[in-house]
């Protein structure tokens, strides 16, 4: 698993945890015939994954997750989709390179498309 993929997976687990512990979402899942047996299993998986990630980037992710409810944001056409800030061209990674960056506006970790 690559560095970026680890944070994408962590973000997905966090969003599942948010929905599993939120009553309206859990009721909707139940009406669709889906059920999360235990949020504890998700927390255990999340902790195991978080232990494998870089602590500095994990701290930045956790801070923006706590502040905004999402730790990652996509960038499309140089615009952070979290805060709608147009990022400078120099902030983009070189073509073909996948790397995490921080948004200068909101502090979320950026995934460039």
C-alpha positions as CSV (number, residue, x, y, z in Angstrom):
1,X,0.0,0.0,0.0
2,X,1.4,3.4,-0.9
3,X,1.6,6.4,1.3
4,X,-1.4,8.1,-0.3
5,X,-3.5,5.0,-0.4
6,X,-3.0,4.5,3.4
7,X,-4.6,8.0,4.0
8,X,-7.4,7.3,1.5
9,X,-8.2,4.1,3.3
10,X,-8.1,5.8,6.7
11,X,-10.4,8.5,5.4
12,X,-12.9,5.9,4.2
13,X,-12.9,4.2,7.6
14,X,-13.4,7.5,9.3
15,X,-16.4,8.3,7.1
16,X,-17.9,4.9,7.7
17,X,-17.4,5.4,11.5
18,X,-19.1,8.8,11.3
19,X,-22.1,7.3,9.5
20,X,-22.3,4.1,11.6
21,X,-22.4,6.2,14.8
22,X,-24.9,8.8,13.5
23,X,-28.5,7.6,14.2
24,X,-30.1,9.0,11.0
25,X,-27.4,7.3,8.8
26,X,-27.7,4.0,10.8
27,X,-31.4,4.0,10.3
28,X,-31.1,4.6,6.6
29,X,-28.6,1.8,6.3
30,X,-31.0,-0.5,8.2
31,X,-33.8,0.4,5.8
32,X,-31.6,-0.6,2.9
33,X,-30.9,-3.9,4.6
34,X,-27.3,-3.0,5.6
35,X,-26.0,-3.3,9.1
36,X,-22.8,-2.4,10.8
37,X,-22.3,-5.1,13.5
38,X,-20.0,-3.0,15.6
39,X,-18.3,0.3,15.4
40,X,-15.6,-1.3,17.6
41,X,-14.4,-3.4,14.7
42,X,-14.0,-0.3,12.6
43,X,-12.2,1.5,15.4
44,X,-9.8,-1.5,15.7
45,X,-9.1,-1.5,12.0
46,X,-8.6,2.3,12.0
47,X,-6.1,2.1,14.9
48,X,-4.2,-0.7,13.2
49,X,-3.9,1.3,10.0
50,X,-3.1,4.6,11.7
51,X,-0.1,2.9,13.5
52,X,1.4,2.2,10.0
53,X,1.2,5.8,8.8
54,X,3.7,8.6,9.2
55,X,3.0,10.4,12.5
56,X,3.5,13.9,11.2
57,X,1.1,13.5,8.4
58,X,-1.3,11.6,10.6
59,X,-1.3,14.5,13.1
60,X,-2.1,16.9,10.3
61,X,-4.9,14.6,9.1
62,X,-6.4,14.2,12.6
63,X,-6.4,18.0,13.1
64,X,-8.3,18.7,9.9
65,X,-10.6,15.8,10.5
66,X,-11.5,17.2,13.9
67,X,-12.0,20.7,12.6
68,X,-13.9,20.0,9.4
69,X,-15.2,16.4,9.6
70,X,-13.0,15.4,6.7
71,X,-9.2,15.1,6.7
72,X,-8.7,14.9,3.0
73,X,-9.8,17.0,0.1
74,X,-9.6,16.6,-3.7
75,X,-8.0,19.2,-5.9
76,X,-9.7,19.7,-9.3
77,X,-8.3,22.2,-11.7
78,X,-6.1,23.7,-9.0
79,X,-9.1,24.3,-6.7
80,X,-9.3,22.7,-3.2
81,X,-12.7,21.2,-3.1
82,X,-12.7,21.6,0.7
83,X,-12.4,25.4,0.9
84,X,-12.7,26.4,-2.8
85,X,-9.3,28.1,-2.7
86,X,-7.5,28.3,-6.1
87,X,-4.0,27.0,-5.4
88,X,-0.9,28.2,-7.2
89,X,0.5,26.2,-10.1
90,X,3.7,25.7,-8.1
91,X,1.7,23.7,-5.5
92,X,0.8,21.0,-8.0
93,X,3.0,17.8,-7.9
94,X,4.8,17.0,-11.2
95,X,2.7,14.9,-13.7
96,X,2.7,11.3,-12.8
97,X,3.7,11.8,-9.2
98,X,1.3,11.0,-6.4
99,X,2.0,12.9,-3.2
100,X,0.2,14.5,-0.3
101,X,0.2,18.2,0.1
102,X,-1.4,20.6,2.6
103,X,-3.9,23.2,1.5
104,X,-2.7,26.6,2.5
105,X,-6.3,27.7,3.0
106,X,-7.9,25.0,5.1
107,X,-5.0,22.8,6.2
108,X,-6.6,19.6,4.7
109,X,-4.4,17.0,3.1
110,X,-4.8,17.3,-0.7
111,X,-5.3,14.6,-3.3
112,X,-4.6,16.0,-6.8
113,X,-6.7,14.7,-9.7
